[in-house]
Amino acid sequence: MEISNYEVEKSDKITLLFLSWRDIQAPKKGGAEVFTHEMLKRIDFEKYRVIHISPSFQNSKDVEILDNITYIRVGNSISVIWEARKFYMKNKDKVNFVVDQCNTHRFFTKFWVEHKKRIFFIHQLTREIWFLNAKFPINLIGYITETPFLRLSKNDYTMTVSESTRQDLLKIGFKNDKVRILPEGIEFEHWKEEEFSQKEKVPTFVYVGRFVNYKGIDASILAFAKIKKEYPEAKLYIVGKKNDKYIENNLKPIFQNENITWGNREENRDVTLFGFVSDEEKLKLMSMSHGLLFPSQREGWGLIVTEAAAVGTPSIVYNSPGIIDAVDNGKAGYLCDENTPDNLYKLMKRVIERKDEYEEYRENAYRYSLKFHWDKTAKSFDDFINEVIKDR
Protein backbone atom coordinates (compact mmCIF):
# COMPACT_ATOMS: atom_id res chain seq x y z
CA MET A 1 0.00 0.00 0.00
CA GLU A 2 1.22 3.51 -0.82
CA ILE A 3 0.14 5.38 2.28
CA SER A 4 0.84 8.80 0.76
CA ASN A 5 -2.16 8.20 -1.55
CA TYR A 6 -4.54 7.85 1.38
CA GLU A 7 -6.35 11.12 1.91
CA VAL A 8 -8.51 11.88 4.93
CA GLU A 9 -11.80 13.60 4.19
CA LYS A 10 -12.61 16.92 5.83
CA SER A 11 -14.76 16.59 8.91
CA ASP A 12 -16.07 18.62 11.82
CA LYS A 13 -15.24 15.72 14.11
CA ILE A 14 -12.14 15.62 16.29
CA THR A 15 -9.73 13.44 14.33
CA LEU A 16 -7.37 11.27 16.36
CA LEU A 17 -4.38 9.56 14.74
CA PHE A 18 -3.14 6.64 16.85
CA LEU A 19 0.29 5.16 16.10
CA SER A 20 1.35 1.76 17.44
CA TRP A 21 3.62 -1.15 16.63
CA ARG A 22 0.64 -3.55 16.75
CA ASP A 23 -3.12 -3.45 16.47
CA ILE A 24 -5.99 -5.51 17.82
CA GLN A 25 -5.75 -8.01 14.93
CA ALA A 26 -1.98 -8.53 15.09
CA PRO A 27 -0.89 -12.10 15.97
CA LYS A 28 1.30 -10.82 18.79
CA LYS A 29 -1.19 -8.37 20.23
CA GLY A 30 -1.10 -7.90 23.98
CA GLY A 31 -2.84 -6.01 26.73
CA ALA A 32 -1.91 -2.59 25.32
CA GLU A 33 -3.63 -3.33 22.03
CA VAL A 34 -6.72 -4.66 23.78
CA PHE A 35 -6.83 -1.56 25.99
CA THR A 36 -6.62 0.80 23.02
CA HIS A 37 -9.31 -0.93 20.98
CA GLU A 38 -11.73 -1.51 23.85
CA MET A 39 -11.42 2.11 24.94
CA LEU A 40 -11.73 3.63 21.47
CA LYS A 41 -14.67 1.53 20.31
CA ARG A 42 -16.72 2.99 23.18
CA ILE A 43 -16.11 6.69 22.53
CA ASP A 44 -18.69 8.97 20.90
CA PHE A 45 -18.22 8.67 17.13
CA GLU A 46 -20.53 11.61 16.59
CA LYS A 47 -17.73 13.60 18.20
CA TYR A 48 -14.58 11.68 17.21
CA ARG A 49 -13.00 10.10 14.16
CA VAL A 50 -10.19 7.59 14.83
CA ILE A 51 -7.45 6.41 12.47
CA HIS A 52 -4.91 3.85 13.65
CA ILE A 53 -1.60 3.15 11.84
CA SER A 54 0.57 0.12 12.58
CA PRO A 55 2.81 -2.34 10.68
CA SER A 56 1.46 -5.01 8.35
CA PHE A 57 1.45 -8.67 9.32
CA GLN A 58 0.88 -11.87 7.40
CA ASN A 59 -2.42 -11.80 5.50
CA SER A 60 -3.37 -8.45 7.03
CA LYS A 61 -5.68 -6.03 5.24
CA ASP A 62 -4.16 -2.69 4.23
CA VAL A 63 -7.25 -0.84 5.44
CA GLU A 64 -9.93 -2.23 7.72
CA ILE A 65 -12.72 -0.63 9.73
CA LEU A 66 -13.40 -2.33 13.04
CA ASP A 67 -15.89 -0.91 15.54
CA ASN A 68 -15.79 2.47 13.72
CA ILE A 69 -11.99 2.64 13.98
CA THR A 70 -10.08 2.85 10.68
CA TYR A 71 -7.04 0.58 10.85
CA ILE A 72 -4.27 1.24 8.32
CA ARG A 73 -1.43 -1.27 8.10
CA VAL A 74 1.77 -0.57 6.24
CA GLY A 75 5.44 -1.58 6.25
CA ASN A 76 7.30 -3.20 9.13
CA SER A 77 8.14 -2.01 12.64
CA ILE A 78 10.83 0.31 11.28
CA SER A 79 9.42 1.55 7.97
CA VAL A 80 6.02 2.22 9.55
CA ILE A 81 7.59 5.24 11.29
CA TRP A 82 8.40 6.88 7.96
CA GLU A 83 5.06 5.82 6.48
CA ALA A 84 3.15 7.32 9.41
CA ARG A 85 5.05 10.58 8.96
CA LYS A 86 4.16 10.68 5.25
CA PHE A 87 0.50 10.08 6.10
CA TYR A 88 0.50 12.84 8.67
CA MET A 89 2.23 15.38 6.42
CA LYS A 90 -0.37 14.76 3.72
CA ASN A 91 -3.30 15.06 6.14
CA LYS A 92 -1.99 17.25 8.97
CA ASP A 93 -4.64 19.94 8.51
CA LYS A 94 -7.35 17.34 9.13
CA VAL A 95 -5.72 15.67 12.16
CA ASN A 96 -6.33 17.22 15.57
CA PHE A 97 -4.17 14.98 17.74
CA VAL A 98 -1.48 12.35 17.17
CA VAL A 99 -1.15 9.68 19.87
CA ASP A 100 2.26 7.97 19.97
CA GLN A 101 1.67 4.69 21.79
CA CYS A 102 4.97 3.52 23.27
CA ASN A 103 5.55 -0.18 23.89
CA THR A 104 9.36 -0.19 23.58
CA HIS A 105 8.69 0.94 19.98
CA ARG A 106 8.60 4.69 19.25
CA PHE A 107 7.40 6.87 16.36
CA PHE A 108 9.50 9.89 17.50
CA THR A 109 6.61 12.28 16.91
CA LYS A 110 8.53 15.03 18.71
CA PHE A 111 10.46 15.56 15.49
CA TRP A 112 7.53 15.75 13.05
CA VAL A 113 4.32 16.63 14.91
CA GLU A 114 3.60 20.07 16.37
CA HIS A 115 3.67 20.18 20.16
CA LYS A 116 0.04 21.24 20.46
CA LYS A 117 -1.06 18.07 18.65
CA ARG A 118 1.16 15.54 20.41
CA ILE A 119 -0.11 13.05 22.99
CA PHE A 120 2.07 10.31 24.50
CA PHE A 121 0.58 6.99 25.61
CA ILE A 122 2.51 4.42 27.65
CA HIS A 123 1.42 1.48 29.78
CA GLN A 124 4.69 0.62 31.48
CA LEU A 125 8.42 1.22 31.40
CA THR A 126 10.54 -1.73 30.31
CA ARG A 127 13.57 -1.36 32.63
CA GLU A 128 14.79 -4.77 33.87
CA ILE A 129 12.58 -6.64 31.40
CA TRP A 130 15.15 -5.84 28.68
CA PHE A 131 17.53 -8.30 30.36
CA LEU A 132 14.85 -10.94 30.84
CA ASN A 133 13.34 -10.90 27.37
CA ALA A 134 16.10 -9.87 24.93
CA LYS A 135 19.62 -10.98 24.15
CA PHE A 136 22.87 -9.03 24.15
CA PRO A 137 23.47 -6.44 22.73
CA ILE A 138 19.79 -5.57 22.12
CA ASN A 139 19.02 -5.76 25.84
CA LEU A 140 21.83 -3.38 26.78
CA ILE A 141 21.02 -0.93 23.98
CA GLY A 142 17.33 -0.96 24.92
CA TYR A 143 18.07 -0.43 28.60
CA ILE A 144 20.48 2.46 28.00
CA THR A 145 18.31 4.29 25.47
CA GLU A 146 14.93 3.86 27.17
CA THR A 147 15.10 6.89 29.46
CA PRO A 148 16.56 9.34 26.87
CA PHE A 149 13.90 8.27 24.35
CA LEU A 150 11.14 8.66 26.93
CA ARG A 151 12.33 12.15 27.83
CA LEU A 152 11.61 13.24 24.26
CA SER A 153 7.97 13.25 25.34
CA LYS A 154 8.34 14.67 28.85
CA ASN A 155 6.56 17.94 27.96
CA ASP A 156 3.67 16.29 26.10
CA TYR A 157 0.27 15.46 27.50
CA THR A 158 0.60 11.83 28.56
CA MET A 159 -1.79 8.94 29.17
CA THR A 160 -0.93 5.92 31.28
CA VAL A 161 -2.82 3.21 33.15
CA SER A 162 -1.48 3.07 36.71
CA GLU A 163 -0.03 5.19 39.47
CA SER A 164 3.11 3.03 39.33
CA THR A 165 3.86 4.07 35.75
CA ARG A 166 2.88 7.65 36.47
CA GLN A 167 5.45 7.84 39.26
CA ASP A 168 8.09 6.24 37.01
CA LEU A 169 7.46 8.98 34.44
CA LEU A 170 7.56 11.82 36.98
CA LYS A 171 10.94 10.57 38.22
CA ILE A 172 12.48 11.09 34.77
CA GLY A 173 11.08 14.56 34.21
CA PHE A 174 7.49 14.28 32.98
CA LYS A 175 5.19 17.08 34.14
CA ASN A 176 2.90 16.32 37.06
CA ASP A 177 0.02 18.31 35.60
CA LYS A 178 0.21 16.60 32.22
CA VAL A 179 0.28 12.90 33.12
CA ARG A 180 -3.19 11.38 33.40
CA ILE A 181 -4.23 7.87 34.47
CA LEU A 182 -6.87 6.18 32.35
CA PRO A 183 -8.31 3.29 34.40
CA GLU A 184 -8.14 -0.25 33.09
CA GLY A 185 -11.36 -2.06 32.24
CA ILE A 186 -12.80 -5.49 31.73
CA GLU A 187 -14.91 -6.42 28.73
CA PHE A 188 -17.39 -8.73 30.42
CA GLU A 189 -19.95 -7.87 33.06
CA HIS A 190 -18.77 -8.62 36.58
CA TRP A 191 -20.26 -11.88 37.77
CA LYS A 192 -22.76 -11.68 40.57
CA GLU A 193 -21.49 -13.40 43.69
CA GLU A 194 -24.08 -16.15 43.40
CA GLU A 195 -22.73 -16.87 39.90
CA PHE A 196 -19.22 -17.69 41.10
CA SER A 197 -18.10 -21.24 40.28
CA GLN A 198 -17.71 -23.69 43.12
CA LYS A 199 -14.07 -23.94 44.11
CA GLU A 200 -12.20 -27.14 43.31
CA LYS A 201 -12.21 -29.73 46.12
CA VAL A 202 -8.41 -29.79 46.28
CA PRO A 203 -6.12 -26.72 46.59
CA THR A 204 -6.01 -25.35 43.05
CA PHE A 205 -4.14 -22.40 41.61
CA VAL A 206 -4.10 -20.96 38.11
CA TYR A 207 -1.64 -18.97 35.98
CA VAL A 208 -3.04 -17.13 32.95
CA GLY A 209 -0.74 -15.36 30.53
CA ARG A 210 2.04 -15.54 28.00
CA PHE A 211 4.99 -17.94 28.09
CA VAL A 212 7.75 -15.36 28.54
CA ASN A 213 10.48 -15.01 31.13
CA TYR A 214 9.33 -11.93 33.01
CA LYS A 215 5.75 -13.17 33.55
CA GLY A 216 6.88 -15.77 36.09
CA ILE A 217 5.51 -19.14 35.03
CA ASP A 218 8.71 -20.71 36.36
CA ALA A 219 8.26 -19.01 39.74
CA SER A 220 4.67 -20.25 39.85
CA ILE A 221 5.77 -23.83 39.29
CA LEU A 222 8.60 -23.62 41.84
CA ALA A 223 6.17 -22.27 44.45
CA PHE A 224 3.64 -24.95 43.55
CA ALA A 225 6.30 -27.63 44.01
CA LYS A 226 6.67 -26.59 47.65
CA ILE A 227 2.90 -26.62 48.14
CA LYS A 228 2.74 -30.06 46.56
CA LYS A 229 5.01 -31.48 49.24
CA GLU A 230 2.51 -30.45 51.93
CA TYR A 231 -0.66 -30.93 49.93
CA PRO A 232 -0.04 -33.85 47.54
CA GLU A 233 -3.45 -33.48 45.85
CA ALA A 234 -2.92 -29.80 44.94
CA LYS A 235 -3.26 -28.77 41.29
CA LEU A 236 -1.88 -25.99 39.10
CA TYR A 237 -3.60 -24.86 35.90
CA ILE A 238 -1.58 -22.99 33.29
CA VAL A 239 -3.68 -21.16 30.69
CA GLY A 240 -2.33 -19.42 27.61
CA LYS A 241 -1.06 -20.11 24.12
CA LYS A 242 1.70 -22.68 24.44
CA ASN A 243 5.29 -21.99 23.47
CA ASP A 244 6.83 -25.43 22.95
CA LYS A 245 10.40 -24.11 23.00
CA TYR A 246 9.80 -22.29 26.28
CA ILE A 247 8.20 -25.39 27.79
CA GLU A 248 11.10 -27.60 26.71
CA ASN A 249 13.88 -25.24 27.82
CA ASN A 250 12.39 -23.50 30.86
CA LEU A 251 9.58 -25.54 32.34
CA LYS A 252 10.40 -29.18 31.66
CA PRO A 253 13.64 -29.09 33.73
CA ILE A 254 11.65 -27.76 36.70
CA PHE A 255 9.00 -30.46 36.31
CA GLN A 256 11.70 -33.13 36.26
CA ASN A 257 13.77 -31.70 39.12
CA GLU A 258 10.73 -31.26 41.35
CA ASN A 259 9.14 -34.59 40.40
CA ILE A 260 5.97 -32.89 39.14
CA THR A 261 3.74 -34.57 36.57
CA TRP A 262 2.37 -32.43 33.76
CA GLY A 263 0.19 -32.85 30.71
CA ASN A 264 -2.83 -31.70 28.73
CA ARG A 265 -6.37 -31.33 30.00
CA GLU A 266 -7.24 -34.93 29.15
CA GLU A 267 -4.66 -36.18 31.64
CA ASN A 268 -4.96 -36.07 35.42
CA ARG A 269 -1.58 -34.52 36.26
CA ASP A 270 -0.19 -32.16 38.90
CA VAL A 271 0.11 -29.36 36.35
CA THR A 272 -2.33 -29.02 33.47
CA LEU A 273 -1.25 -27.04 30.41
CA PHE A 274 -4.57 -25.95 28.91
CA GLY A 275 -3.10 -23.89 26.08
CA PHE A 276 -5.29 -21.25 24.46
CA VAL A 277 -8.91 -21.37 25.66
CA SER A 278 -12.05 -19.35 25.01
CA ASP A 279 -12.81 -16.35 27.19
CA GLU A 280 -15.68 -18.29 28.75
CA GLU A 281 -13.46 -21.21 29.74
CA LYS A 282 -10.73 -18.88 30.99
CA LEU A 283 -13.18 -17.17 33.37
CA LYS A 284 -14.56 -20.52 34.55
CA LEU A 285 -11.09 -21.91 35.27
CA MET A 286 -10.19 -18.76 37.22
CA SER A 287 -13.45 -18.84 39.17
CA MET A 288 -12.95 -22.52 40.09
CA SER A 289 -9.41 -21.92 41.36
CA HIS A 290 -8.56 -20.75 44.84
CA GLY A 291 -6.01 -18.21 43.69
CA LEU A 292 -4.52 -16.67 40.54
CA LEU A 293 -0.71 -16.67 40.51
CA PHE A 294 0.77 -13.60 38.81
CA PRO A 295 4.48 -13.25 39.72
CA SER A 296 5.34 -10.84 36.89
CA GLN A 297 8.32 -8.50 37.19
CA ARG A 298 6.52 -5.47 35.72
CA GLU A 299 3.14 -4.63 34.17
CA GLY A 300 1.20 -1.60 33.07
CA TRP A 301 -1.57 -2.82 35.35
CA GLY A 302 -2.20 -6.56 35.41
CA LEU A 303 -5.65 -6.84 33.86
CA ILE A 304 -5.89 -10.58 34.50
CA VAL A 305 -5.83 -9.80 38.24
CA THR A 306 -8.92 -7.61 37.86
CA GLU A 307 -10.63 -10.22 35.70
CA ALA A 308 -9.99 -12.97 38.25
CA ALA A 309 -11.37 -10.80 41.04
CA ALA A 310 -14.49 -10.12 38.98
CA VAL A 311 -15.29 -13.86 38.97
CA GLY A 312 -14.55 -14.40 42.66
CA THR A 313 -10.86 -15.28 42.81
CA PRO A 314 -8.15 -13.23 44.56
CA SER A 315 -4.62 -13.08 43.17
CA ILE A 316 -1.21 -13.76 44.66
CA VAL A 317 1.23 -11.38 43.03
CA TYR A 318 4.76 -10.08 43.09
CA ASN A 319 5.38 -6.63 44.52
CA SER A 320 6.04 -5.18 41.07
CA PRO A 321 5.12 -1.91 39.32
CA GLY A 322 1.61 -1.98 37.92
CA ILE A 323 0.56 -5.16 39.68
CA ILE A 324 0.55 -3.46 43.08
CA ASP A 325 -2.09 -1.12 41.64
CA ALA A 326 -4.22 -4.06 40.46
CA VAL A 327 -4.35 -5.45 44.03
CA ASP A 328 -4.78 -2.01 45.61
CA ASN A 329 -1.38 -2.25 47.32
CA GLY A 330 -2.26 -5.53 49.00
CA LYS A 331 -5.77 -4.64 50.15
CA ALA A 332 -7.47 -6.50 47.29
CA GLY A 333 -5.08 -9.41 46.83
CA TYR A 334 -2.06 -11.15 48.32
CA LEU A 335 1.14 -9.13 47.82
CA CYS A 336 4.58 -10.72 48.24
CA ASP A 337 7.07 -9.06 50.60
CA GLU A 338 9.88 -10.18 48.31
CA ASN A 339 9.64 -11.30 44.71
CA THR A 340 10.70 -14.91 45.21
CA PRO A 341 9.03 -18.29 44.69
CA ASP A 342 9.37 -18.89 48.44
CA ASN A 343 7.27 -15.81 49.23
CA LEU A 344 4.76 -16.91 46.62
CA TYR A 345 4.57 -20.33 48.29
CA LYS A 346 3.97 -18.79 51.73
CA LEU A 347 0.98 -16.83 50.44
CA MET A 348 -0.41 -19.90 48.63
CA LYS A 349 -0.19 -21.71 51.96
CA ARG A 350 -2.13 -18.89 53.62
CA VAL A 351 -4.84 -19.18 50.98
CA ILE A 352 -5.25 -22.85 51.86
CA GLU A 353 -5.01 -22.63 55.63
CA ARG A 354 -6.48 -19.26 56.68
CA LYS A 355 -10.01 -19.64 55.42
CA ASP A 356 -11.54 -16.59 57.14
CA GLU A 357 -8.74 -14.35 55.88
CA TYR A 358 -9.16 -15.85 52.41
CA GLU A 359 -12.85 -14.94 52.31
CA GLU A 360 -11.95 -11.36 53.27
CA TYR A 361 -9.41 -11.08 50.48
CA ARG A 362 -11.85 -12.63 48.05
CA GLU A 363 -14.55 -10.10 48.95
CA ASN A 364 -12.13 -7.15 48.87
CA ALA A 365 -10.79 -8.18 45.48
CA TYR A 366 -14.29 -8.47 44.05
CA ARG A 367 -15.39 -5.08 45.43
CA TYR A 368 -12.27 -3.43 44.04
CA SER A 369 -12.84 -4.97 40.61
CA LEU A 370 -16.26 -3.31 40.41
CA LYS A 371 -14.50 0.02 39.86
CA PHE A 372 -13.17 -1.05 36.48
CA HIS A 373 -14.97 -1.29 33.16
CA TRP A 374 -14.05 -0.18 29.63
CA ASP A 375 -17.02 2.21 29.62
CA LYS A 376 -15.32 4.13 32.44
CA THR A 377 -12.04 4.04 30.53
CA ALA A 378 -13.69 5.61 27.48
CA LYS A 379 -15.27 8.31 29.66
CA SER A 380 -11.87 9.11 31.20
CA PHE A 381 -10.34 9.36 27.73
CA ASP A 382 -13.05 11.79 26.61
CA ASP A 383 -12.46 13.90 29.72
CA PHE A 384 -8.73 13.90 29.01
CA ILE A 385 -9.17 15.07 25.40
CA ASN A 386 -11.56 17.81 26.55
CA GLU A 387 -8.93 18.96 29.03
CA VAL A 388 -6.22 19.06 26.36
CA ILE A 389 -8.49 21.02 24.01
CA LYS A 390 -9.29 23.52 26.76
CA ASP A 391 -5.59 23.99 27.53
CA ARG A 392 -4.53 24.42 23.92
Buried (B, 14 or more C-beta within 10 A) or exposed (E): BEBEEBEBEEEEBBBBBBBBBBBBBBEEBBBBBBBBBBBBBBBEBEEBBBBBBBBBBEEBEEEBEBEEBBBBBBBEEEEBBBBBBBBBEBBBEBBBBBBBBBBBBBBBBBEBBEEEBBBBBBBBBBBBBBBBBBEEEEBEEBBEEBBEBBBBBBBBBBBBBBBBBBEBBEEEEBEEEBBBBBBBBBEEEBBEEEEBBEBBEEBBBBBBBBBBBBBBBBBBBBBBBBBBEEBEEBBBBBBBEBBEEBBEEBBEEBBEEBEBEBEEBEEEBBBBBBEEBEEEEBBBBBBBBBBBBBBBBBBBBBBBBBBBBBBBBBBBBBBBBBBBBBBBEBEBBBBBEEBBBEBBBBBBBBBBEEEEEBEEBBBBBBEBBEEBBBEBBBBBBBEBBEEBEEEE
